[in-house]
Amino acid sequence: MKIVFTFIICLSFVYAKAQRCGTPEYIKQNISIFTSPATPATAETEGRDTLPNEVIVVPVVIHVLYHNNNENISDQQVLSQLKVLNNDYRRLNADTVNTPAPFKSIAADARIVFCLAKVDPNGKYTTGIIHKYTNTDLFLSDDEMKFSSSGGDDAWDSKKYLNIWVCNLFGRTLGYGVMPGGPADRDGVVIQYDVFGTTGNVTAPFNKGRTATHEIGHWLGLRHLWGDAECGDDGIADTPPQQTNNSGCPSFPHLSNCSINSYGDMFMNFMDFTDDGCMNMFTQDQKIEMRSLFAKGNVRNSFLNSTVCDSSNAQGAPLPTDTLTNNISLSVYPNPFSTQITITSNTLVDIIGKTVKLYDVTGKLFVVQKINSQKTSIIMVTHLPAGIYFLKLEGANETPKIFKLIKQENSF
Ligand SMILES: [Zn+2]
């Protein structure tokens, strides 16, 4: 009995340690660099206005920063998060049935969707997902993950891309976001790697991708329902006042000292602190607040003109960079190629001794070559006919890595 009791105490301690959202502390610590959302420092004065019922498209780039393989979450896990966002911000989430009847009429489809970027800041094709090794094993909520110079990865142009950094945060802070109007190189949200998405390395009760839904709510100008003060105000008319944050999953109705009616807290709102499985709605006025940021003259207006999710704007074929397994970061370029292909290991992991094979689409083998240089190996391929090829990198006792490449017509 004593052992069980101790175990329960330890378990509660572990849960108590998870900090649902670090945004208020982050803003407090960095107040000097943030201006009021009403007077954004980066307001747009040009560009078109939003259309009344327009579905607003927000291109995103995901910076996955990992110190060990566990933190190097899969592209599939990233995609599962995108799916959650596109459900929650369109009220297509399956758990809308759990919205209590009195709140159903004010639950909103925000008509905002998110797409992985297809064009990088240099105009090249991208998957929108960056995997990058870092020497930092735990990040504080101090923005170091947002700069390559401090072990992170630099933001892409925050007028065109929503930057999402996924990393290991100290003290089990699940995430933090910036409010609109901050510096461009810090703009975006940061999410703990094991609460991002719904598959792969996710940990209950934060395994339904709602941390990102919540933090992006901050990026779109929303505050916590209780205004981060006892019975405080979030500036949104149709979210009822509540005394403080909720956690776990209360049963409806949950009343507090400042409830204005018998319906009590809107603990199922994405901007409360409840478990992922407990949240399921934004309100109509939260929708109006978020969409107002995209209006002409406001801080997110430039996103209406962002075309970086359209792959037809990318130069060249898909670049097979960022294929990372076991801390090996490989670049294979150029793509398309004509006279040579270069293979580079971006880390200090040894690639010497591995074998490169080049096949065409029928499986015909054209080139076999051993890599004999720590960093780079060049394959002479000038004689090959134009078309699609597969480059296979093989090492002993490991899964081969395959890259799709395009051979251009030679222009001599
Ligand atoms: Zn928050």
Residues whose N, C-alpha, C, O or C-beta is under 5 A from the ligand:
A	BS01	ZN	C21 T23
